[in-house]
Amino acid sequence: MKALPKSQILRFTEKAIHLARRAVSRYSSKFSKHRYTLPQHVVLLCLKVRKNTTYRGLLDELIEMPRIRRALGLAELPTPSTLCKAFNRLDMAVWRVILGLSTALLPTSGVVGVDASGFDRSHASKHYTKRAELTIQQLKVTLLVDAKVNAVIDLHVTTTRKHDSQIAPSLIKRNPEEIDVLLGDKGYDDQKIRRLAHEYEARPLIKHREFTPIHKAWNARLDAELYGQRSQSETVNSTLKRKYGAFVRSRRWWKQFRELAIACLVHNLDRSL
């Protein structure tokens, strides 16, 4: 009998479980009940973001997906509260490791763009944001994106109005081996960023703010074709919002950060299919 072709979601699941097994241990501790593994939790959380649904909505769909359950080795499905607790337990460092592994699935070029965008954090409850005095209604998300394959290399998320030039250095320091050319708009026009890029043997291709004729001359001499690839960062920001939502569902800031990291991971896995 001819085998059925694999769907995209099955191929996604297989790649995700492979990465998860490389990044996390089988169980969270020796006292675990051993009903579900950490890699299974990682993939289920990725599927939740990929399908832009709730815990209950995902588990309801998985009832009708026996091939996905077999790929994950799930004899029975966890409860929504189990997945919620797993999300709380897997911290940002874990998701950054898996995000880095997902980047390796794609033929990155070293030409990297940095760009920021806002994600709404007040979708879940207007009453909650008012009661908790969350005056900043958006998260500022800065992505480091490979311009060739649109892979998210790293992200920085903040609830403050921190300037772009204050955010970029941490992304550069965390990912020196991934950056050969750094593309940025005028918001990243800062000599500290340029010096830091040179220290890590990267070429900064960042537009100058035009205060004097010399700044205009420098901008005119930029490699226009190479600098034009910076738009890929904006494309990825737009794709994340269109596919996974322009808002975060979680209410606490640290959960919101993780939710966005998972969205970037899911994006990379989708790009690798």
Secondary structure as the mmCIF struct_conf table of DSSP 4:
data_model
#
loop_
_struct_conf.conf_type_id
_struct_conf.id
_struct_conf.beg_label_comp_id
_struct_conf.beg_label_asym_id
_struct_conf.beg_label_seq_id
_struct_conf.end_label_comp_id
_struct_conf.end_label_asym_id
_struct_conf.end_label_seq_id
HELX_LH_PP_P HELX_LH_PP_P1 LYS A 2 SER A 7
HELX_RH_AL_P HELX_RH_AL_P1 GLN A 8 ALA A 23
BEND BEND1 VAL A 24 VAL A 24
BEND BEND2 ARG A 26 SER A 29
TURN_TY1_P TURN_TY1_P1 LYS A 30 PHE A 31
BEND BEND3 ARG A 35 TYR A 36
HELX_RH_AL_P HELX_RH_AL_P2 LEU A 38 ARG A 50
TURN_TY1_P TURN_TY1_P2 LYS A 51 ASN A 52
HELX_RH_AL_P HELX_RH_AL_P3 TYR A 55 LEU A 62
TURN_TY1_P TURN_TY1_P3 ILE A 63 GLU A 64
HELX_RH_AL_P HELX_RH_AL_P4 PRO A 66 LEU A 72
TURN_TY1_P TURN_TY1_P4 GLY A 73 GLY A 73
BEND BEND4 ALA A 75 GLU A 76
HELX_LH_PP_P HELX_LH_PP_P2 LEU A 77 THR A 79
HELX_RH_AL_P HELX_RH_AL_P5 PRO A 80 ARG A 89
BEND BEND5 LEU A 90 LEU A 90
HELX_RH_AL_P HELX_RH_AL_P6 MET A 92 THR A 103
TURN_TY1_P TURN_TY1_P5 ALA A 104 LEU A 105
BEND BEND6 LEU A 106 LEU A 106
BEND BEND7 GLY A 110 GLY A 110
STRN STRN1 VAL A 111 ASP A 120
BEND BEND8 ARG A 121 ARG A 121
BEND BEND9 HIS A 123 ALA A 124
HELX_RH_AL_P HELX_RH_AL_P7 LYS A 126 ARG A 131
TURN_TY1_P TURN_TY1_P6 ALA A 132 GLU A 133
STRN STRN2 GLN A 138 ASP A 146
TURN_TY1_P TURN_TY1_P7 ALA A 147 VAL A 149
STRN STRN3 VAL A 152 THR A 158
BEND BEND10 THR A 159 THR A 160
HELX_RH_AL_P HELX_RH_AL_P8 ASP A 164 ARG A 174
HELX_RH_3T_P HELX_RH_3T_P1 PRO A 176 GLU A 178
BEND BEND11 ASP A 180 ASP A 180
STRN STRN4 VAL A 181 GLY A 184
HELX_RH_3T_P HELX_RH_3T_P2 LYS A 186 TYR A 188
HELX_RH_AL_P HELX_RH_AL_P9 GLN A 191 GLU A 199
TURN_TY1_P TURN_TY1_P8 TYR A 200 GLU A 201
STRN STRN5 ARG A 203 ILE A 206
HELX_LH_PP_P HELX_LH_PP_P3 LYS A 207 ARG A 209
BEND BEND12 PHE A 211 THR A 212
HELX_RH_AL_P HELX_RH_AL_P10 PRO A 213 ALA A 220
TURN_TY1_P TURN_TY1_P9 ARG A 221 ARG A 221
BEND BEND13 LEU A 222 LEU A 222
HELX_RH_AL_P HELX_RH_AL_P11 ALA A 224 TYR A 227
HELX_RH_3T_P HELX_RH_3T_P3 GLY A 228 ARG A 230
HELX_RH_AL_P HELX_RH_AL_P12 SER A 231 TYR A 244
BEND BEND14 ALA A 246 ALA A 246
STRN STRN6 PHE A 247 PHE A 247
BEND BEND15 ARG A 251 ARG A 252
HELX_RH_AL_P HELX_RH_AL_P13 TRP A 253 SER A 272
#
